[in-house]
């Protein structure tokens, strides 16, 4: 069965505007040049100006949600911990340096609405990645004891990475708030 149209056809006019005052139409000045019609100032402000992209390689600029940044950080740290254990026998200073790098990337790639989640997820990811690196002998209790020992001995890397993520997030947050205030 065919349904009837319930809305009137759209002829391009807005409600309450006279026939010739569409924002897209322009009026001519006495000299012949065109000037914008009424209401087009808003349309002109909404137009985005695009800059030409410089040639060469571009760095990735993903925007991760709070959950996405937590998953990214945890998975990358676990994989780096496994790789560290496989290639270097569980070098904890190397793991700490890699942790700092992942903290910086997480703080830079989290989207602006979820900025405050980055300093929360990085310590959790540190523990998750420390599981393969921790020295533990003999079952679950030995692995758990190695994890606690690794957390105690590598606390400087943990605090440093969390501090780096926190500083980057605070700077980004301040810049974001200033941009929002300028727009209003």
C-alpha positions as CSV (number, residue, x, y, z in Angstrom):
1,X,0.0,0.0,0.0
2,X,1.3,3.4,-0.9
3,X,1.7,6.0,1.8
4,X,0.8,9.6,1.2
5,X,3.2,12.4,1.8
6,X,2.4,14.2,5.0
7,X,4.9,17.1,4.6
8,X,4.6,19.8,2.1
9,X,7.3,19.8,-0.6
10,X,10.4,21.8,0.2
11,X,10.8,24.7,-2.2
12,X,14.0,26.0,-0.4
13,X,12.4,28.7,1.6
14,X,12.5,28.8,5.4
15,X,9.4,29.5,7.4
16,X,8.8,33.2,8.1
17,X,11.2,34.5,5.4
18,X,10.1,36.4,2.3
19,X,10.5,34.9,-1.1
20,X,13.7,36.7,-2.1
21,X,15.7,36.7,1.1
22,X,17.3,33.3,1.2
23,X,20.8,33.3,2.7
24,X,22.3,31.8,-0.4
25,X,21.1,34.6,-2.6
26,X,23.2,37.7,-2.8
27,X,22.2,41.3,-3.7
28,X,24.0,43.6,-6.0
29,X,25.5,46.8,-4.8
30,X,25.3,50.0,-7.0
31,X,28.9,49.3,-8.3
32,X,27.9,45.9,-9.6
33,X,29.7,43.8,-6.9
34,X,27.7,41.4,-4.9
35,X,27.0,41.7,-1.2
36,X,25.7,38.9,1.0
37,X,22.0,38.7,1.7
38,X,20.5,38.8,5.2
39,X,21.3,35.8,7.4
40,X,24.3,34.8,5.4
41,X,26.8,36.0,8.0
42,X,26.0,32.9,10.1
43,X,26.5,30.7,7.0
44,X,29.8,32.4,6.3
45,X,31.0,31.8,9.9
46,X,30.1,28.2,9.6
47,X,32.2,27.6,6.5
48,X,35.4,25.8,7.3
49,X,38.6,27.0,5.9
50,X,40.8,24.2,4.8
51,X,44.5,24.5,4.6
52,X,46.5,22.6,2.0
53,X,48.1,19.5,3.4
54,X,51.9,19.6,3.2
55,X,53.5,16.8,1.3
56,X,55.3,14.0,3.2
57,X,54.4,11.4,5.8
58,X,51.7,12.3,8.3
59,X,51.6,11.1,11.8
60,X,48.5,9.3,12.9
61,X,46.1,11.4,14.9
62,X,43.4,9.0,16.3
63,X,40.9,10.1,18.8
64,X,40.3,7.4,21.4
65,X,37.3,7.3,23.8
66,X,38.0,6.7,27.4
67,X,37.3,3.0,27.0
68,X,39.3,2.9,23.8
69,X,42.3,4.6,25.4
70,X,42.2,2.1,28.3
71,X,42.1,-0.9,25.9
72,X,44.8,0.6,23.7
73,X,47.1,1.2,26.6
74,X,46.5,-2.2,28.2
75,X,46.8,-4.2,25.1
76,X,49.9,-2.4,23.9
77,X,51.6,-2.7,27.3
78,X,50.8,-6.4,27.5
79,X,52.2,-7.0,24.0
80,X,55.3,-4.9,24.8
81,X,55.7,-6.9,28.1
82,X,55.5,-10.2,26.2
83,X,58.0,-8.9,23.6
84,X,60.3,-7.6,26.3
85,X,60.2,-11.0,28.0
86,X,60.8,-12.9,24.7
87,X,63.6,-10.7,23.4
88,X,65.4,-9.3,26.4
89,X,64.5,-11.7,29.2
90,X,62.2,-9.3,31.1
91,X,64.3,-6.2,31.3
92,X,62.3,-4.0,33.6
93,X,64.1,-0.7,32.8
94,X,63.3,-1.2,29.1
95,X,59.7,-1.9,30.0
96,X,59.6,1.3,32.0
97,X,60.9,3.4,29.0
98,X,58.3,1.7,26.8
99,X,55.7,2.5,29.4
100,X,56.6,6.2,29.2
101,X,56.1,6.2,25.5
102,X,52.7,4.5,25.7
103,X,51.6,7.0,28.4
104,X,52.5,9.9,26.2
105,X,50.7,8.4,23.2
106,X,47.6,7.6,25.2
107,X,47.5,11.1,26.6
108,X,47.9,12.6,23.1
109,X,45.4,10.3,21.4
110,X,42.5,10.4,23.9
111,X,39.7,12.6,22.7
112,X,39.0,15.9,24.4
113,X,35.8,14.8,26.1
114,X,37.5,11.8,27.8
115,X,40.8,13.5,28.7
116,X,40.6,12.8,32.4
117,X,40.5,9.1,31.8
118,X,44.1,8.8,30.5
119,X,45.9,9.3,33.9
120,X,43.5,6.6,35.3
121,X,44.1,3.9,32.7
122,X,47.9,4.1,32.4
123,X,48.7,2.6,35.9
124,X,46.2,-0.2,35.3
125,X,47.9,-0.9,31.9
126,X,51.3,-0.9,33.7
127,X,50.2,-3.7,35.9
128,X,48.7,-5.6,33.0
129,X,51.9,-5.4,31.0
130,X,54.1,-6.2,34.0
131,X,52.5,-9.7,34.2
132,X,54.7,-11.3,31.6
133,X,57.8,-9.3,32.7
134,X,57.5,-10.1,36.4
135,X,60.0,-12.6,37.8
136,X,58.0,-15.4,39.3
137,X,58.9,-18.9,40.0
138,X,56.4,-21.7,40.7
139,X,52.8,-21.2,39.9
140,X,50.3,-18.5,40.6
141,X,51.6,-17.4,44.0
142,X,55.1,-17.1,42.6
143,X,53.9,-15.0,39.7
144,X,51.8,-12.8,42.1
145,X,54.9,-12.3,44.3
146,X,56.9,-11.3,41.2
147,X,54.2,-8.9,40.2
148,X,54.2,-7.2,43.7
149,X,58.0,-7.1,43.7
150,X,58.0,-5.6,40.1
151,X,55.5,-2.9,41.2
152,X,57.6,-2.0,44.2
153,X,60.9,-1.8,42.3
154,X,59.5,-0.1,39.2
155,X,57.3,2.5,41.0
156,X,59.4,5.3,39.6
157,X,58.5,4.4,36.1
158,X,54.9,4.0,37.1
159,X,54.7,7.4,38.8
160,X,56.7,9.0,36.0
161,X,54.4,7.7,33.2
162,X,51.3,8.6,35.2
163,X,52.7,12.1,35.8
164,X,53.6,12.6,32.1
165,X,50.1,11.5,31.1
166,X,48.6,13.8,33.7
167,X,50.6,16.9,32.6
168,X,49.8,16.3,29.0
169,X,46.1,15.9,29.8
170,X,46.0,19.0,31.9
171,X,47.6,21.1,29.2
172,X,45.2,19.8,26.6
173,X,42.3,20.4,28.9
174,X,43.3,24.0,29.5
175,X,43.7,24.6,25.8
176,X,40.3,23.0,25.1
177,X,38.5,25.1,27.8
178,X,40.1,28.3,26.4
179,X,39.0,27.4,22.8
180,X,35.4,26.8,24.1
181,X,35.4,30.2,25.9
182,X,36.6,32.0,22.9
183,X,33.8,30.5,20.8
184,X,31.2,31.7,23.2
